Amino acid sequence: MSLRPLDRLRKTIGFRLTLWYSAIFILSALAMVILAYFFLASSLRQKDHEMILSRLQEYQAQYRTGGIRAIRQELASEKYAGKPNYFFVRLASPANGTLFLNIPDQWADFDLKPLESGAIQEKAWIHLRAKDDENVLEITTAKLPDGSSLQVGKTTENREDLLETFRGVFASVTLIVIVLGVIGGQFLAVRALRPIRQLILTVRAIADTGKIAARMPVGQTRDELDELARLFNQMLEKIDALITGMKETLDNVAHDLRTPMTRLRGVAEMALQGEGPMETYREALADCLEESERVLRMMNTLMDISEAETGTMQLTLEPVNLPDLMDKVIDLYRYVAEEKHITLKTAYPRELHLAVDRDRLSQALGNLLDNALKYSPPGGNVELEASERPGQVIILVRDSGPGISPEDLPKIWDRLYRGDKSRSQRGMGLGLSLVKAIIGAHQGYVEASSLPDAGSVFAVYLPKQLQ
Ligand code: ADP
């Protein structure tokens, strides 16, 4: 049981990051310290060897001029001058017998027997270990012209003392490095994970309250985590807008359903009250049918829109000559235009082929034409145009209606949105949403441009070939 919090700690990213940061920092610092120590040790050894070799050359020169006596004199004068007498000197006969030996008193515990027993090799380094401590006597040899050998050496005592001091310093440095590594690792992990913790807090706040109002604070560093925070906030913004849109749609649907349903109930209630002639019942039933058809139409259109928007609308694509399709749509509305004395003009070539869903495109163009006729005043003009660009077909529907205000323009594509001035006209506020969804399902797009009192233009852009 007591291990659980420790286990949890071990699984946290913060702990692992701290561990990684600290390990990398400590290991690289240690590698540097060890390297520095080895460089130091090897350069000290090299310096010692150079000293021994130069002393060997000096004694060799003296031997050449004055024999063993000259070396002896030199050593004596060195002692007399107070120079530290710390060089081992041995002169060996060709048979490796000791002819002369100068060994400082403090090195008396070196066993010199191996020197006499082995064969003499010029320039090789001989290492003699002291009997009771770690000191080593390093000796090298030079052959003399008369066949004898001269050996000069020195102990590693001074070097070891110096290295000992450095080992102490390096140990303290290592300790400091470990402490710094752990503290630095912790600090970096905390800093690096701060945005993640903010993200957790934000998500938790949303999960707890069910409201998407919470946002992540965005820093100024513009690094990846800042980018994540910004994208996360953008995503929340979009979800918020979608939920608000859905709520509004639901409210609007409920509101728009209430009117026909209340009327339906009213008609049915009236018919049920008292005995009336058969004709009254017929009329009531016809009214009920009309209202329920209206509700059904609204439901179907709503479902069509969401199918088209979610990409589940089944399109039956076939090669179509657009002018023929447009002619048929116009035929359906010719009567309405004549009734309102609206002049219907067309401007399109006789041949313009593309692959579309014939029924769906007719439905979309019908809605645009219906709106143009509906919102144009009697005696106005409505024009339908179609033209071709490379890879694209453009259909325009112009009217001479009241136009759409700049504030309304972005909203007209929303489901169930109806302009204030349009409420006197029949409609459910779903026509343009369906147009947009159908054209979107064909990988095209629609635009509306308008100036108040100057009519509106709706432009449909369709690709000639669907991807
Ligand atoms: P409905 O026409 O049923 O109200 P739509 O979705 O077809 O719904 O249109 C949404 C709104 O856009 C309309 O209520 C109207 O305010 C505006 N609108 C659409 N077409 C036109 C047009 N040709 N001229 C002026 N306003 C228009």
Residues whose N, C-alpha, C, O or C-beta is under 5 A from the ligand:
A	BS01	ADP	N371 A372 Y375 D399 G401 G403 I404 I412 Y417 R418 G419 S422 R426 G427 M428 G429 L430 G431 L432 S433 S456
